[in-house]
Amino acid sequence: MVPFHLLFPEVARLETRAVILLDTNPFGLPPDTYGLVDLYCEQSGCDCRRVMLNVVSDKARRQVATINHGFEPSPLDPEQTFLDPLNPQTDLSLRLLRLVRDHVLRDEAYVARLYQHYRMFKDAVNDPRHPAQKVLRALPPLRRSPRSRKTRRH
C-alpha cells in the first residue's frame, strides 16, 4: 500500500481528512487532531477496491491506528471496515476504528472522495505512461506498508 499523497500531493493537500476532537467526545479519545492518510494498492491489474487509512495523531506525531476499508462487502472480508492485523495499532486503535466506522465513513461525500482517489491511484498504477510511474518505481520497499510486501487476498 502506498500513500495517495506520494502520487498526488496537491490533491492530497486539499482533500486529506482530519478529525478534531475536543476534551469531551463520545469516543473516549484524547483531545487531538487525527489525520486520516489514505493508502492504496500499487499492484498493476489489481482491482481490490480497498483503502487503508493510517490514523495519525497530531500531538503525538505518529500513527496510532491502521484501518482497512473495503468499498464493497466481500465474502472474504465480511467486515467491511476493520483494524488491519498486519500494520501498527495502539491502545487507541479500537476507539479510532469506532470513530471512523460510525462517524467518518457515514459521510457519503468523503467515501466518494476516497473512491475517486482509489480510481485516480489505480489509473496511474495501470498506465505505464502516467507520470506517477516514476514515483512508484523510485519507492524503496520499506516505504510501502507490510501488506504491500505480502501476498494479499482480494
C-alpha positions as CSV (number, residue, x, y, z in Angstrom):
1,M,0.0,0.0,0.0
2,V,1.3,3.4,-0.9
3,P,0.1,6.8,0.4
4,F,-2.1,8.7,-2.0
5,H,-0.1,11.9,-1.3
6,L,3.1,10.4,-2.8
7,L,1.4,10.3,-6.3
8,F,-1.0,13.3,-6.0
9,P,0.5,15.7,-3.4
10,E,-1.6,18.7,-4.4
11,V,-4.9,16.8,-4.4
12,A,-4.0,15.2,-1.0
13,R,-3.1,18.6,0.5
14,L,-6.6,19.8,-0.3
15,E,-8.6,16.6,0.4
16,T,-7.0,14.7,3.2
17,R,-9.5,14.4,6.1
18,A,-8.7,15.4,9.7
19,V,-10.9,14.9,12.7
20,I,-10.6,17.4,15.6
21,L,-11.8,16.0,18.9
22,L,-12.3,18.2,22.0
23,D,-11.9,17.3,25.7
24,T,-15.3,15.6,25.8
25,N,-16.2,13.3,22.9
26,P,-18.3,10.2,22.6
27,F,-15.4,8.1,21.6
28,G,-13.4,8.4,24.8
29,L,-10.4,9.6,22.8
30,P,-7.8,12.1,24.0
31,P,-8.4,15.6,22.6
32,D,-6.3,15.8,19.4
33,T,-6.4,16.3,15.7
34,Y,-6.3,12.9,14.0
35,G,-5.3,12.9,10.3
36,L,-6.6,10.2,8.0
37,V,-3.9,9.3,5.5
38,D,-5.3,7.2,2.6
39,L,-3.2,4.4,1.0
40,Y,-3.9,2.2,-2.0
41,C,-2.6,-1.0,-3.5
42,E,0.2,-0.4,-6.0
43,Q,-0.2,-3.7,-7.9
44,S,-0.9,-3.2,-11.5
45,G,-4.1,-5.1,-12.6
46,C,-5.4,-5.4,-9.1
47,D,-8.9,-4.1,-8.5
48,C,-9.2,-4.8,-4.8
49,R,-11.5,-1.8,-4.1
50,R,-9.9,-1.1,-0.7
51,V,-8.4,1.8,1.1
52,M,-6.1,1.7,4.1
53,L,-6.4,4.7,6.5
54,N,-3.4,5.4,8.6
55,V,-4.7,7.5,11.6
56,V,-2.0,9.9,12.7
57,S,-2.1,11.8,16.0
58,D,-1.1,15.5,15.6
59,K,0.0,15.8,19.2
60,A,2.0,12.5,19.3
61,R,3.3,13.0,15.7
62,R,2.8,9.3,15.0
63,Q,0.5,6.7,13.5
64,V,-2.0,5.5,16.2
65,A,-4.2,3.1,14.1
66,T,-4.4,1.4,10.7
67,I,-7.9,0.9,9.4
68,N,-8.7,-1.2,6.4
69,H,-11.9,-0.4,4.5
70,G,-13.5,-2.2,1.5
71,F,-15.6,-0.1,-0.8
72,E,-17.9,-3.1,-1.2
73,P,-18.7,-6.0,1.1
74,S,-16.7,-9.1,0.2
75,P,-17.3,-12.8,1.1
76,L,-13.6,-12.9,2.0
77,D,-13.8,-9.9,4.3
78,P,-17.4,-9.7,5.7
79,E,-16.3,-6.9,8.0
80,Q,-16.1,-4.0,5.5
81,T,-14.0,-1.8,7.9
82,F,-11.6,-3.3,10.4
83,L,-8.2,-2.8,12.2
84,D,-5.6,-4.1,9.8
85,P,-3.8,-7.0,11.5
86,L,-0.6,-6.6,9.5
87,N,0.0,-2.9,10.5
88,P,0.7,-0.9,13.6
89,Q,-2.0,-0.5,16.2
90,T,-2.1,1.2,19.7
91,D,-4.3,1.3,22.7
92,L,-6.4,4.0,20.9
93,S,-7.0,1.9,17.8
94,L,-10.3,0.3,18.7
95,R,-11.8,3.7,19.7
96,L,-10.5,5.2,16.5
97,L,-12.0,2.3,14.5
98,R,-15.3,3.2,16.1
99,L,-14.9,6.9,15.2
100,V,-14.1,6.1,11.6
101,R,-16.7,3.4,11.1
102,D,-19.5,5.0,13.0
103,H,-18.9,8.6,12.1
104,V,-16.4,9.4,9.4
105,L,-17.4,6.7,6.9
106,R,-21.1,7.7,7.2
107,D,-20.1,10.9,5.3
108,E,-21.1,9.9,1.7
109,A,-19.1,12.7,0.2
110,Y,-16.0,11.6,2.0
111,V,-16.4,8.0,0.9
112,A,-17.0,9.1,-2.7
113,R,-13.8,11.2,-2.4
114,L,-11.8,8.1,-1.2
115,Y,-13.2,6.1,-4.1
116,Q,-12.2,8.9,-6.5
117,H,-8.7,8.8,-5.0
118,Y,-8.7,5.0,-5.5
119,R,-9.7,5.4,-9.2
120,M,-7.0,8.1,-9.7
121,F,-4.4,5.9,-8.0
122,K,-5.3,2.7,-9.9
123,D,-5.4,4.6,-13.2
124,A,-1.9,5.8,-12.5
125,V,-0.7,2.4,-11.5
126,N,-2.1,0.7,-14.5
127,D,-0.9,3.2,-17.1
128,P,2.8,2.7,-17.8
129,R,3.0,6.2,-19.3
130,H,1.5,8.0,-16.3
131,P,3.9,10.5,-14.7
132,A,3.3,8.7,-11.3
133,Q,5.1,5.7,-12.6
134,K,8.4,7.4,-12.0
135,V,7.4,7.9,-8.3
136,L,6.2,4.3,-8.0
137,R,9.4,2.9,-9.4
138,A,11.5,5.1,-7.1
139,L,9.8,3.8,-3.9
140,P,12.0,1.8,-1.7
141,P,10.4,-1.4,-0.4
142,L,10.5,0.0,3.2
143,R,8.4,3.0,2.1
144,R,5.5,0.6,1.5
145,S,3.3,-0.9,4.2
146,P,3.9,-4.6,5.2
147,R,0.7,-5.5,3.4
148,S,2.4,-4.5,0.1
149,R,5.2,-7.0,0.6
150,K,2.9,-9.9,1.5
151,T,0.5,-11.9,-0.6
152,R,-2.9,-10.3,-0.3
153,R,-6.3,-11.8,-0.7
154,H,-8.5,-9.5,-2.8
